[in-house]
Amino acid sequence: MEIKEKLIEIIQDYIDFPASEIDPDVPLRTVAALDSFVLIELISSIEDHFGISIPNEDIKGFKTLNDMINYLQKRVSK
């Protein structure tokens, strides 16, 4: 499974509409109404699935779905 598809699958657990409908260039907080607590849980799930640790300073750069996908593609492929 590609990173994008797995990420969408993980995000689906945290939102009330089909994650596949998220525009990858629109801020996640806008479309998915992710508050800080939910975002922390989401990041934890991503870390667990991909077997990585994401520093807090990197999380600040996760504005859109594409930001997350690009980050994971760089980190997971190392």
Secondary structure, DSSP 8 states (H G I E B T S, - for coil): --HHHHHHHHHHTT-SS-GGGS-TTSBHHHHH---HHHHHHHHHHHHHHHT----HHHHTT--BHHHHHHHHHHHHT-
